[in-house]
Amino acid sequence: MWGFYAAICSVLDKARICQKCRKKQVVAAKDRNKTVTCKYCGEDIPPPRK
Ligand SMILES: [Zn+2]
């Protein structure tokens, strides 16, 4: 059960939703804490705040 929960968390952690076009995209683990560019519309997506 914990392994499953951890897997869900790691997926959600890498998924980011563009504020402009609302599309979800997966961010590489190395870019997790960086601002990434939306691959659909080119908008900058800042890292999520916890
Ligand atoms: Zn976008």
mmCIF file of the protein (N, C-alpha, C, O) and its ligand, coordinates in Angstrom:
data_MODEL
# 
_entry.id   MODEL 
# 
loop_
_entity.id 
_entity.type 
_entity.pdbx_number_of_molecules 
1 polymer     1 
2 non-polymer 1 
# 
_entity_poly.entity_id                      1 
_entity_poly.type                           'polypeptide(L)' 
_entity_poly.nstd_linkage                   no 
_entity_poly.nstd_monomer                   no 
_entity_poly.pdbx_seq_one_letter_code       MWGFYAAICSVLDKARICQKCRKKQVVAAKDRNKTVTCKYCGEDIPPPRK 
_entity_poly.pdbx_seq_one_letter_code_can   MWGFYAAICSVLDKARICQKCRKKQVVAAKDRNKTVTCKYCGEDIPPPRK 
_entity_poly.pdbx_strand_id                 A 
# 
loop_
_entity_poly_seq.entity_id 
_entity_poly_seq.num 
_entity_poly_seq.mon_id 
_entity_poly_seq.hetero 
1 1  MET n 
1 2  TRP n 
1 3  GLY n 
1 4  PHE n 
1 5  TYR n 
1 6  ALA n 
1 7  ALA n 
1 8  ILE n 
1 9  CYS n 
1 10 SER n 
1 11 VAL n 
1 12 LEU n 
1 13 ASP n 
1 14 LYS n 
1 15 ALA n 
1 16 ARG n 
1 17 ILE n 
1 18 CYS n 
1 19 GLN n 
1 20 LYS n 
1 21 CYS n 
1 22 ARG n 
1 23 LYS n 
1 24 LYS n 
1 25 GLN n 
1 26 VAL n 
1 27 VAL n 
1 28 ALA n 
1 29 ALA n 
1 30 LYS n 
1 31 ASP n 
1 32 ARG n 
1 33 ASN n 
1 34 LYS n 
1 35 THR n 
1 36 VAL n 
1 37 THR n 
1 38 CYS n 
1 39 LYS n 
1 40 TYR n 
1 41 CYS n 
1 42 GLY n 
1 43 GLU n 
1 44 ASP n 
1 45 ILE n 
1 46 PRO n 
1 47 PRO n 
1 48 PRO n 
1 49 ARG n 
1 50 LYS n 
# 
loop_
_struct_asym.id 
_struct_asym.entity_id 
A 1 
B 2 
# 
loop_
_chem_comp.id 
_chem_comp.type 
_chem_comp.mon_nstd_flag 
ALA 'L-peptide linking' y 
ARG 'L-peptide linking' y 
ASN 'L-peptide linking' y 
ASP 'L-peptide linking' y 
CYS 'L-peptide linking' y 
GLN 'L-peptide linking' y 
GLU 'L-peptide linking' y 
GLY 'peptide linking'   y 
ILE 'L-peptide linking' y 
LEU 'L-peptide linking' y 
LYS 'L-peptide linking' y 
MET 'L-peptide linking' y 
PHE 'L-peptide linking' y 
PRO 'L-peptide linking' y 
SER 'L-peptide linking' y 
THR 'L-peptide linking' y 
TRP 'L-peptide linking' y 
TYR 'L-peptide linking' y 
VAL 'L-peptide linking' y 
ZN  non-polymer         . 
# 
_pdbx_entity_nonpoly.entity_id   2 
_pdbx_entity_nonpoly.name        ? 
_pdbx_entity_nonpoly.comp_id     ZN 
# 
_pdbx_nonpoly_scheme.asym_id         B 
_pdbx_nonpoly_scheme.entity_id       2 
_pdbx_nonpoly_scheme.mon_id          ZN 
_pdbx_nonpoly_scheme.ndb_seq_num     1 
_pdbx_nonpoly_scheme.pdb_seq_num     101 
_pdbx_nonpoly_scheme.auth_seq_num    101 
_pdbx_nonpoly_scheme.pdb_mon_id      ZN 
_pdbx_nonpoly_scheme.auth_mon_id     ZN 
_pdbx_nonpoly_scheme.pdb_strand_id   A 
_pdbx_nonpoly_scheme.pdb_ins_code    . 
# 
loop_
_atom_site.group_PDB 
_atom_site.id 
_atom_site.type_symbol 
_atom_site.label_atom_id 
_atom_site.label_alt_id 
_atom_site.label_comp_id 
_atom_site.label_asym_id 
_atom_site.label_entity_id 
_atom_site.label_seq_id 
_atom_site.pdbx_PDB_ins_code 
_atom_site.Cartn_x 
_atom_site.Cartn_y 
_atom_site.Cartn_z 
_atom_site.occupancy 
_atom_site.B_iso_or_equiv 
_atom_site.pdbx_formal_charge 
_atom_site.auth_seq_id 
_atom_site.auth_comp_id 
_atom_site.auth_asym_id 
_atom_site.auth_atom_id 
_atom_site.pdbx_PDB_model_num 
ATOM   1   N  N  . MET A 1 1  ? 0.826  -1.212 0.000   1.00 0.00 ? 1   MET A N  1 
ATOM   2   C  CA . MET A 1 1  ? 0.000  0.000  0.000   1.00 0.00 ? 1   MET A CA 1 
ATOM   3   C  C  . MET A 1 1  ? 0.858  1.260  0.000   1.00 0.00 ? 1   MET A C  1 
ATOM   4   O  O  . MET A 1 1  ? 0.568  2.211  -0.725  1.00 0.00 ? 1   MET A O  1 
ATOM   5   N  N  . TRP A 1 2  ? 1.899  1.269  0.800   1.00 0.00 ? 2   TRP A N  1 
ATOM   6   C  CA . TRP A 1 2  ? 2.773  2.440  0.851   1.00 0.00 ? 2   TRP A CA 1 
ATOM   7   C  C  . TRP A 1 2  ? 3.528  2.631  -0.456  1.00 0.00 ? 2   TRP A C  1 
ATOM   8   O  O  . TRP A 1 2  ? 3.774  3.753  -0.899  1.00 0.00 ? 2   TRP A O  1 
ATOM   9   N  N  . GLY A 1 3  ? 3.892  1.492  -1.067  1.00 0.00 ? 3   GLY A N  1 
ATOM   10  C  CA . GLY A 1 3  ? 4.592  1.586  -2.349  1.00 0.00 ? 3   GLY A CA 1 
ATOM   11  C  C  . GLY A 1 3  ? 3.694  2.222  -3.396  1.00 0.00 ? 3   GLY A C  1 
ATOM   12  O  O  . GLY A 1 3  ? 4.151  3.025  -4.209  1.00 0.00 ? 3   GLY A O  1 
ATOM   13  N  N  . PHE A 1 4  ? 2.437  1.869  -3.377  1.00 0.00 ? 4   PHE A N  1 
ATOM   14  C  CA . PHE A 1 4  ? 1.473  2.416  -4.322  1.00 0.00 ? 4   PHE A CA 1 
ATOM   15  C  C  . PHE A 1 4  ? 1.306  3.926  -4.094  1.00 0.00 ? 4   PHE A C  1 
ATOM   16  O  O  . PHE A 1 4  ? 1.295  4.712  -5.041  1.00 0.00 ? 4   PHE A O  1 
ATOM   17  N  N  . TYR A 1 5  ? 1.179  4.302  -2.843  1.00 0.00 ? 5   TYR A N  1 
ATOM   18  C  CA . TYR A 1 5  ? 1.025  5.712  -2.485  1.00 0.00 ? 5   TYR A CA 1 
ATOM   19  C  C  . TYR A 1 5  ? 2.240  6.524  -2.932  1.00 0.00 ? 5   TYR A C  1 
ATOM   20  O  O  . TYR A 1 5  ? 2.107  7.620  -3.476  1.00 0.00 ? 5   TYR A O  1 
ATOM   21  N  N  . ALA A 1 6  ? 3.409  5.971  -2.694  1.00 0.00 ? 6   ALA A N  1 
ATOM   22  C  CA . ALA A 1 6  ? 4.641  6.655  -3.080  1.00 0.00 ? 6   ALA A CA 1 
ATOM   23  C  C  . ALA A 1 6  ? 4.723  6.824  -4.594  1.00 0.00 ? 6   ALA A C  1 
ATOM   24  O  O  . ALA A 1 6  ? 5.203  7.844  -5.088  1.00 0.00 ? 6   ALA A O  1 
ATOM   25  N  N  . ALA A 1 7  ? 4.252  5.818  -5.322  1.00 0.00 ? 7   ALA A N  1 
ATOM   26  C  CA . ALA A 1 7  ? 4.266  5.883  -6.785  1.00 0.00 ? 7   ALA A CA 1 
ATOM   27  C  C  . ALA A 1 7  ? 3.347  6.997  -7.282  1.00 0.00 ? 7   ALA A C  1 
ATOM   28  O  O  . ALA A 1 7  ? 3.698  7.745  -8.193  1.00 0.00 ? 7   ALA A O  1 
ATOM   29  N  N  . ILE A 1 8  ? 2.170  7.095  -6.673  1.00 0.00 ? 8   ILE A N  1 
ATOM   30  C  CA . ILE A 1 8  ? 1.221  8.160  -7.041  1.00 0.00 ? 8   ILE A CA 1 
ATOM   31  C  C  . ILE A 1 8  ? 1.841  9.522  -6.759  1.00 0.00 ? 8   ILE A C  1 
ATOM   32  O  O  . ILE A 1 8  ? 1.771  10.426 -7.591  1.00 0.00 ? 8   ILE A O  1 
ATOM   33  N  N  . CYS A 1 9  ? 2.436  9.666  -5.605  1.00 0.00 ? 9   CYS A N  1 
ATOM   34  C  CA . CYS A 1 9  ? 3.045  10.931 -5.217  1.00 0.00 ? 9   CYS A CA 1 
ATOM   35  C  C  . CYS A 1 9  ? 4.158  11.332 -6.174  1.00 0.00 ? 9   CYS A C  1 
ATOM   36  O  O  . CYS A 1 9  ? 4.259  12.494 -6.569  1.00 0.00 ? 9   CYS A O  1 
ATOM   37  N  N  . SER A 1 10 ? 4.979  10.382 -6.539  1.00 0.00 ? 10  SER A N  1 
ATOM   38  C  CA . SER A 1 10 ? 6.092  10.713 -7.420  1.00 0.00 ? 10  SER A CA 1 
ATOM   39  C  C  . SER A 1 10 ? 5.595  11.131 -8.793  1.00 0.00 ? 10  SER A C  1 
ATOM   40  O  O  . SER A 1 10 ? 6.215  11.971 -9.447  1.00 0.00 ? 10  SER A O  1 
ATOM   41  N  N  . VAL A 1 11 ? 4.489  10.558 -9.237  1.00 0.00 ? 11  VAL A N  1 
ATOM   42  C  CA . VAL A 1 11 ? 3.909  10.944 -10.522 1.00 0.00 ? 11  VAL A CA 1 
ATOM   43  C  C  . VAL A 1 11 ? 3.329  12.351 -10.437 1.00 0.00 ? 11  VAL A C  1 
ATOM   44  O  O  . VAL A 1 11 ? 3.559  13.181 -11.316 1.00 0.00 ? 11  VAL A O  1 
ATOM   45  N  N  . LEU A 1 12 ? 2.575  12.611 -9.369  1.00 0.00 ? 12  LEU A N  1 
ATOM   46  C  CA . LEU A 1 12 ? 1.966  13.928 -9.200  1.00 0.00 ? 12  LEU A CA 1 
ATOM   47  C  C  . LEU A 1 12 ? 3.025  15.014 -9.044  1.00 0.00 ? 12  LEU A C  1 
ATOM   48  O  O  . LEU A 1 12 ? 2.851  16.147 -9.494  1.00 0.00 ? 12  LEU A O  1 
ATOM   49  N  N  . ASP A 1 13 ? 4.098  14.650 -8.413  1.00 0.00 ? 13  ASP A N  1 
ATOM   50  C  CA . ASP A 1 13 ? 5.181  15.580 -8.171  1.00 0.00 ? 13  ASP A CA 1 
ATOM   51  C  C  . ASP A 1 13 ? 5.810  16.056 -9.471  1.00 0.00 ? 13  ASP A C  1 
ATOM   52  O  O  . ASP A 1 13 ? 6.285  17.187 -9.574  1.00 0.00 ? 13  ASP A O  1 
ATOM   53  N  N  . LYS A 1 14 ? 5.802  15.166 -10.468 1.00 0.00 ? 14  LYS A N  1 
ATOM   54  C  CA . LYS A 1 14 ? 6.440  15.515 -11.745 1.00 0.00 ? 14  LYS A CA 1 
ATOM   55  C  C  . LYS A 1 14 ? 5.454  16.111 -12.730 1.00 0.00 ? 14  LYS A C  1 
ATOM   56  O  O  . LYS A 1 14 ? 5.855  16.726 -13.719 1.00 0.00 ? 14  LYS A O  1 
ATOM   57  N  N  . ALA A 1 15 ? 4.171  15.936 -12.468 1.00 0.00 ? 15  ALA A N  1 
ATOM   58  C  CA . ALA A 1 15 ? 3.167  16.489 -13.373 1.00 0.00 ? 15  ALA A CA 1 
ATOM   59  C  C  . ALA A 1 15 ? 2.937  17.953 -13.058 1.00 0.00 ? 15  ALA A C  1 
ATOM   60  O  O  . ALA A 1 15 ? 2.838  18.343 -11.894 1.00 0.00 ? 15  ALA A O  1 
ATOM   61  N  N  . ARG A 1 16 ? 2.855  18.750 -14.094 1.00 0.00 ? 16  ARG A N  1 
ATOM   62  C  CA . ARG A 1 16 ? 2.618  20.173 -13.897 1.00 0.00 ? 16  ARG A CA 1 
ATOM   63  C  C  . ARG A 1 16 ? 1.554  20.644 -14.879 1.00 0.00 ? 16  ARG A C  1 
ATOM   64  O  O  . ARG A 1 16 ? 1.564  20.263 -16.050 1.00 0.00 ? 16  ARG A O  1 
ATOM   65  N  N  . ILE A 1 17 ? 0.646  21.468 -14.398 1.00 0.00 ? 17  ILE A N  1 
ATOM   66  C  CA . ILE A 1 17 ? -0.415 21.951 -15.270 1.00 0.00 ? 17  ILE A CA 1 
ATOM   67  C  C  . ILE A 1 17 ? -0.120 23.391 -15.660 1.00 0.00 ? 17  ILE A C  1 
ATOM   68  O  O  . ILE A 1 17 ? 0.098  24.253 -14.808 1.00 0.00 ? 17  ILE A O  1 
ATOM   69  N  N  . CYS A 1 18 ? -0.118 23.629 -16.944 1.00 0.00 ? 18  CYS A N  1 
ATOM   70  C  CA . CYS A 1 18 ? 0.135  24.966 -17.468 1.00 0.00 ? 18  CYS A CA 1 
ATOM   71  C  C  . CYS A 1 18 ? -1.009 25.900 -17.083 1.00 0.00 ? 18  CYS A C  1 
ATOM   72  O  O  . CYS A 1 18 ? -2.180 25.572 -17.276 1.00 0.00 ? 18  CYS A O  1 
ATOM   73  N  N  . GLN A 1 19 ? -0.661 27.065 -16.539 1.00 0.00 ? 19  GLN A N  1 
ATOM   74  C  CA . GLN A 1 19 ? -1.695 28.026 -16.123 1.00 0.00 ? 19  GLN A CA 1 
ATOM   75  C  C  . GLN A 1 19 ? -2.380 28.663 -17.326 1.00 0.00 ? 19  GLN A C  1 
ATOM   76  O  O  . GLN A 1 19 ? -3.494 29.175 -17.215 1.00 0.00 ? 19  GLN A O  1 
ATOM   77  N  N  . LYS A 1 20 ? -1.724 28.632 -18.450 1.00 0.00 ? 20  LYS A N  1 
ATOM   78  C  CA . LYS A 1 20 ? -2.249 29.309 -19.629 1.00 0.00 ? 20  LYS A CA 1 
ATOM   79  C  C  . LYS A 1 20 ? -3.162 28.396 -20.457 1.00 0.00 ? 20  LYS A C  1 
ATOM   80  O  O  . LYS A 1 20 ? -4.299 28.755 -20.766 1.00 0.00 ? 20  LYS A O  1 
ATOM   81  N  N  . CYS A 1 21 ? -2.653 27.222 -20.808 1.00 0.00 ? 21  CYS A N  1 
ATOM   82  C  CA . CYS A 1 21 ? -3.441 26.335 -21.679 1.00 0.00 ? 21  CYS A CA 1 
ATOM   83  C  C  . CYS A 1 21 ? -4.051 25.161 -20.914 1.00 0.00 ? 21  CYS A C  1 
ATOM   84  O  O  . CYS A 1 21 ? -4.805 24.371 -21.481 1.00 0.00 ? 21  CYS A O  1 
ATOM   85  N  N  . ARG A 1 22 ? -3.721 25.049 -19.621 1.00 0.00 ? 22  ARG A N  1 
ATOM   86  C  CA . ARG A 1 22 ? -4.328 24.033 -18.750 1.00 0.00 ? 22  ARG A CA 1 
ATOM   87  C  C  . ARG A 1 22 ? -3.979 22.605 -19.126 1.00 0.00 ? 22  ARG A C  1 
ATOM   88  O  O  . ARG A 1 22 ? -4.670 21.672 -18.717 1.00 0.00 ? 22  ARG A O  1 
ATOM   89  N  N  . LYS A 1 23 ? -2.935 22.422 -19.886 1.00 0.00 ? 23  LYS A N  1 
ATOM   90  C  CA . LYS A 1 23 ? -2.537 21.066 -20.241 1.00 0.00 ? 23  LYS A CA 1 
ATOM   91  C  C  . LYS A 1 23 ? -1.533 20.552 -19.225 1.00 0.00 ? 23  LYS A C  1 
ATOM   92  O  O  . LYS A 1 23 ? -0.681 21.283 -18.720 1.00 0.00 ? 23  LYS A O  1 
ATOM   93  N  N  . LYS A 1 24 ? -1.670 19.283 -18.954 1.00 0.00 ? 24  LYS A N  1 
ATOM   94  C  CA . LYS A 1 24 ? -0.778 18.652 -17.986 1.00 0.00 ? 24  LYS A CA 1 
ATOM   95  C  C  . LYS A 1 24 ? 0.417  18.068 -18.712 1.00 0.00 ? 24  LYS A C  1 
ATOM   96  O  O  . LYS A 1 24 ? 0.280  17.461 -19.775 1.00 0.00 ? 24  LYS A O  1 
ATOM   97  N  N  . GLN A 1 25 ? 1.569  18.254 -18.140 1.00 0.00 ? 25  GLN A N  1 
ATOM   98  C  CA . GLN A 1 25 ? 2.753  17.649 -18.721 1.00 0.00 ? 25  GLN A CA 1 
ATOM   99  C  C  . GLN A 1 25 ? 3.681  17.173 -17.622 1.00 0.00 ? 25  GLN A C  1 
ATOM   100 O  O  . GLN A 1 25 ? 3.696  17.709 -16.514 1.00 0.00 ? 25  GLN A O  1 
ATOM   101 N  N  . VAL A 1 26 ? 4.444  16.163 -17.953 1.00 0.00 ? 26  VAL A N  1 
ATOM   102 C  CA . VAL A 1 26 ? 5.358  15.589 -16.973 1.00 0.00 ? 26  VAL A CA 1 
ATOM   103 C  C  . VAL A 1 26 ? 6.705  16.282 -17.089 1.00 0.00 ? 26  VAL A C  1 
ATOM   104 O  O  . VAL A 1 26 ? 7.260  16.430 -18.177 1.00 0.00 ? 26  VAL A O  1 
ATOM   105 N  N  . VAL A 1 27 ? 7.209  16.695 -15.952 1.00 0.00 ? 27  VAL A N  1 
ATOM   106 C  CA . VAL A 1 27 ? 8.491  17.381 -15.898 1.00 0.00 ? 27  VAL A CA 1 
ATOM   107 C  C  . VAL A 1 27 ? 9.569  16.381 -15.487 1.00 0.00 ? 27  VAL A C  1 
ATOM   108 O  O  . VAL A 1 27 ? 9.345  15.541 -14.616 1.00 0.00 ? 27  VAL A O  1 
ATOM   109 N  N  . ALA A 1 28 ? 10.713 16.475 -16.105 1.00 0.00 ? 28  ALA A N  1 
ATOM   110 C  CA . ALA A 1 28 ? 11.816 15.587 -15.757 1.00 0.00 ? 28  ALA A CA 1 
ATOM   111 C  C  . ALA A 1 28 ? 12.223 15.802 -14.303 1.00 0.00 ? 28  ALA A C  1 
ATOM   112 O  O  . ALA A 1 28 ? 12.139 16.917 -13.789 1.00 0.00 ? 28  ALA A O  1 
ATOM   113 N  N  . ALA A 1 29 ? 12.654 14.753 -13.656 1.00 0.00 ? 29  ALA A N  1 
ATOM   114 C  CA . ALA A 1 29 ? 13.005 14.816 -12.233 1.00 0.00 ? 29  ALA A CA 1 
ATOM   115 C  C  . ALA A 1 29 ? 14.050 15.896 -11.964 1.00 0.00 ? 29  ALA A C  1 
ATOM   116 O  O  . ALA A 1 29 ? 14.006 16.560 -10.928 1.00 0.00 ? 29  ALA A O  1 
ATOM   117 N  N  . LYS A 1 30 ? 14.976 16.070 -12.881 1.00 0.00 ? 30  LYS A N  1 
ATOM   118 C  CA . LYS A 1 30 ? 16.037 17.063 -12.673 1.00 0.00 ? 30  LYS A CA 1 
ATOM   119 C  C  . LYS A 1 30 ? 15.505 18.496 -12.765 1.00 0.00 ? 30  LYS A C  1 
ATOM   120 O  O  . LYS A 1 30 ? 16.124 19.423 -12.243 1.00 0.00 ? 30  LYS A O  1 
ATOM   121 N  N  . ASP A 1 31 ? 14.351 18.679 -13.433 1.00 0.00 ? 31  ASP A N  1 
ATOM   122 C  CA . ASP A 1 31 ? 13.772 20.014 -13.578 1.00 0.00 ? 31  ASP A CA 1 
ATOM   123 C  C  . ASP A 1 31 ? 12.640 20.269 -12.595 1.00 0.00 ? 31  ASP A C  1 
ATOM   124 O  O  . ASP A 1 31 ? 11.909 21.252 -12.715 1.00 0.00 ? 31  ASP A O  1 
ATOM   125 N  N  . ARG A 1 32 ? 12.503 19.390 -11.638 1.00 0.00 ? 32  ARG A N  1 
ATOM   126 C  CA . ARG A 1 32 ? 11.387 19.439 -10.702 1.00 0.00 ? 32  ARG A CA 1 
ATOM   127 C  C  . ARG A 1 32 ? 11.276 20.780 -9.975  1.00 0.00 ? 32  ARG A C  1 
ATOM   128 O  O  . ARG A 1 32 ? 10.174 21.286 -9.761  1.00 0.00 ? 32  ARG A O  1 
ATOM   129 N  N  . ASN A 1 33 ? 12.412 21.345 -9.601  1.00 0.00 ? 33  ASN A N  1 
ATOM   130 C  CA . ASN A 1 33 ? 12.392 22.596 -8.837  1.00 0.00 ? 33  ASN A CA 1 
ATOM   131 C  C  . ASN A 1 33 ? 12.743 23.814 -9.688  1.00 0.00 ? 33  ASN A C  1 
ATOM   132 O  O  . ASN A 1 33 ? 13.075 24.883 -9.175  1.00 0.00 ? 33  ASN A O  1 
ATOM   133 N  N  . LYS A 1 34 ? 12.660 23.620 -10.995 1.00 0.00 ? 34  LYS A N  1 
ATOM   134 C  CA . LYS A 1 34 ? 12.976 24.736 -11.896 1.00 0.00 ? 34  LYS A CA 1 
ATOM   135 C  C  . LYS A 1 34 ? 11.730 25.154 -12.656 1.00 0.00 ? 34  LYS A C  1 
ATOM   136 O  O  . LYS A 1 34 ? 10.753 24.411 -12.749 1.00 0.00 ? 34  LYS A O  1 
ATOM   137 N  N  . THR A 1 35 ? 11.790 26.350 -13.191 1.00 0.00 ? 35  THR A N  1 
ATOM   138 C  CA . THR A 1 35 ? 10.722 26.791 -14.077 1.00 0.00 ? 35  THR A CA 1 
ATOM   139 C  C  . THR A 1 35 ? 10.917 26.113 -15.424 1.00 0.00 ? 35  THR A C  1 
ATOM   140 O  O  . THR A 1 35 ? 12.005 26.142 -16.000 1.00 0.00 ? 35  THR A O  1 
ATOM   141 N  N  . VAL A 1 36 ? 9.856  25.508 -15.912 1.00 0.00 ? 36  VAL A N  1 
ATOM   142 C  CA . VAL A 1 36 ? 9.945  24.829 -17.202 1.00 0.00 ? 36  VAL A CA 1 
ATOM   143 C  C  . VAL A 1 36 ? 9.054  25.549 -18.218 1.00 0.00 ? 36  VAL A C  1 
ATOM   144 O  O  . VAL A 1 36 ? 8.171  26.325 -17.854 1.00 0.00 ? 36  VAL A O  1 
ATOM   145 N  N  . THR A 1 37 ? 9.304  25.275 -19.478 1.00 0.00 ? 37  THR A N  1 
ATOM   146 C  CA . THR A 1 37 ? 8.503  25.881 -20.528 1.00 0.00 ? 37  THR A CA 1 
ATOM   147 C  C  . THR A 1 37 ? 7.446  24.894 -20.991 1.00 0.00 ? 37  THR A C  1 
ATOM   148 O  O  . THR A 1 37 ? 7.745  23.728 -21.248 1.00 0.00 ? 37  THR A O  1 
ATOM   149 N  N  . CYS A 1 38 ? 6.214  25.361 -21.095 1.00 0.00 ? 38  CYS A N  1 
ATOM   150 C  CA . CYS A 1 38 ? 5.128  24.512 -21.562 1.00 0.00 ? 38  CYS A CA 1 
ATOM   151 C  C  . CYS A 1 38 ? 5.427  24.058 -22.979 1.00 0.00 ? 38  CYS A C  1 
ATOM   152 O  O  . CYS A 1 38 ? 5.742  24.874 -23.845 1.00 0.00 ? 38  CYS A O  1 
ATOM   153 N  N  . LYS A 1 39 ? 5.328  22.770 -23.212 1.00 0.00 ? 39  LYS A N  1 
ATOM   154 C  CA . LYS A 1 39 ? 5.654  22.271 -24.545 1.00 0.00 ? 39  LYS A CA 1 
ATOM   155 C  C  . LYS A 1 39 ? 4.515  22.478 -25.535 1.00 0.00 ? 39  LYS A C  1 
ATOM   156 O  O  . LYS A 1 39 ? 4.678  22.248 -26.733 1.00 0.00 ? 39  LYS A O  1 
ATOM   157 N  N  . TYR A 1 40 ? 3.365  22.910 -25.033 1.00 0.00 ? 40  TYR A N  1 
ATOM   158 C  CA . TYR A 1 40 ? 2.219  23.141 -25.911 1.00 0.00 ? 40  TYR A CA 1 
ATOM   159 C  C  . TYR A 1 40 ? 2.105  24.596 -26.345 1.00 0.00 ? 40  TYR A C  1 
ATOM   160 O  O  . TYR A 1 40 ? 1.850  24.878 -27.516 1.00 0.00 ? 40  TYR A O  1 
ATOM   161 N  N  . CYS A 1 41 ? 2.296  25.527 -25.398 1.00 0.00 ? 41  CYS A N  1 
ATOM   162 C  CA . CYS A 1 41 ? 2.089  26.940 -25.730 1.00 0.00 ? 41  CYS A CA 1 
ATOM   163 C  C  . CYS A 1 41 ? 3.321  27.801 -25.455 1.00 0.00 ? 41  CYS A C  1 
ATOM   164 O  O  . CYS A 1 41 ? 3.335  28.977 -25.818 1.00 0.00 ? 41  CYS A O  1 
ATOM   165 N  N  . GLY A 1 42 ? 4.342  27.250 -24.830 1.00 0.00 ? 42  GLY A N  1 
ATOM   166 C  CA . GLY A 1 42 ? 5.577  28.011 -24.612 1.00 0.00 ? 42  GLY A CA 1 
ATOM   167 C  C  . GLY A 1 42 ? 5.577  28.864 -23.357 1.00 0.00 ? 42  GLY A C  1 
ATOM   168 O  O  . GLY A 1 42 ? 6.551  29.567 -23.089 1.00 0.00 ? 42  GLY A O  1 
ATOM   169 N  N  . GLU A 1 43 ? 4.507  28.814 -22.588 1.00 0.00 ? 43  GLU A N  1 
ATOM   170 C  CA . GLU A 1 43 ? 4.425  29.596 -21.354 1.00 0.00 ? 43  GLU A CA 1 
ATOM   171 C  C  . GLU A 1 43 ? 5.373  29.019 -20.297 1.00 0.00 ? 43  GLU A C  1 
ATOM   172 O  O  . GLU A 1 43 ? 5.585  27.809 -20.226 1.00 0.00 ? 43  GLU A O  1 
ATOM   173 N  N  . ASP A 1 44 ? 5.938  29.913 -19.478 1.00 0.00 ? 44  ASP A N  1 
ATOM   174 C  CA . ASP A 1 44 ? 6.777  29.434 -18.371 1.00 0.00 ? 44  ASP A CA 1 
ATOM   175 C  C  . ASP A 1 44 ? 5.890  28.909 -17.266 1.00 0.00 ? 44  ASP A C  1 
ATOM   176 O  O  . ASP A 1 44 ? 4.898  29.541 -16.903 1.00 0.00 ? 44  ASP A O  1 
ATOM   177 N  N  . ILE A 1 45 ? 6.243  27.754 -16.730 1.00 0.00 ? 45  ILE A N  1 
ATOM   178 C  CA . ILE A 1 45 ? 5.494  27.174 -15.623 1.00 0.00 ? 45  ILE A CA 1 
ATOM   179 C  C  . ILE A 1 45 ? 6.422  27.080 -14.422 1.00 0.00 ? 45  ILE A C  1 
ATOM   180 O  O  . ILE A 1 45 ? 7.363  26.286 -14.426 1.00 0.00 ? 45  ILE A O  1 
ATOM   181 N  N  . PRO A 1 46 ? 6.167  27.883 -13.393 1.00 0.00 ? 46  PRO A N  1 
ATOM   182 C  CA . PRO A 1 46 ? 7.027  27.860 -12.212 1.00 0.00 ? 46  PRO A CA 1 
ATOM   183 C  C  . PRO A 1 46 ? 6.822  26.575 -11.412 1.00 0.00 ? 46  PRO A C  1 
ATOM   184 O  O  . PRO A 1 46 ? 5.768  25.948 -11.513 1.00 0.00 ? 46  PRO A O  1 
ATOM   185 N  N  . PRO A 1 47 ? 7.812  26.179 -10.622 1.00 0.00 ? 47  PRO A N  1 
ATOM   186 C  CA . PRO A 1 47 ? 7.665  24.994 -9.791  1.00 0.00 ? 47  PRO A CA 1 
ATOM   187 C  C  . PRO A 1 47 ? 6.549  25.182 -8.761  1.00 0.00 ? 47  PRO A C  1 
ATOM   188 O  O  . PRO A 1 47 ? 6.355  26.286 -8.251  1.00 0.00 ? 47  PRO A O  1 
ATOM   189 N  N  . PRO A 1 48 ? 5.827  24.125 -8.458  1.00 0.00 ? 48  PRO A N  1 
ATOM   190 C  CA . PRO A 1 48 ? 4.742  24.238 -7.480  1.00 0.00 ? 48  PRO A CA 1 
ATOM   191 C  C  . PRO A 1 48 ? 5.269  24.538 -6.091  1.00 0.00 ? 48  PRO A C  1 
ATOM   192 O  O  . PRO A 1 48 ? 6.321  24.043 -5.687  1.00 0.00 ? 48  PRO A O  1 
ATOM   193 N  N  . ARG A 1 49 ? 4.522  25.354 -5.369  1.00 0.00 ? 49  ARG A N  1 
ATOM   194 C  CA . ARG A 1 49 ? 4.900  25.684 -3.996  1.00 0.00 ? 49  ARG A CA 1 
ATOM   195 C  C  . ARG A 1 49 ? 4.283  24.669 -3.049  1.00 0.00 ? 49  ARG A C  1 
ATOM   196 O  O  . ARG A 1 49 ? 3.145  24.237 -3.230  1.00 0.00 ? 49  ARG A O  1 
ATOM   197 N  N  . LYS A 1 50 ? 5.049  24.298 -2.046  1.00 0.00 ? 50  LYS A N  1 
ATOM   198 C  CA . LYS A 1 50 ? 4.507  23.322 -1.099  1.00 0.00 ? 50  LYS A CA 1 
ATOM   199 C  C  . LYS A 1 50 ? 4.242  23.990 0.238   1.00 0.00 ? 50  LYS A C  1 
ATOM   200 O  O  . LYS A 1 50 ? 3.782  23.336 1.174   1.00 0.00 ? 50  LYS A O  1 
HETATM 201 ZN ZN . ZN  B 2 .  ? 0.674  25.861 -21.943 1.00 0.00 2 101 ZN  A ZN 1 
# 
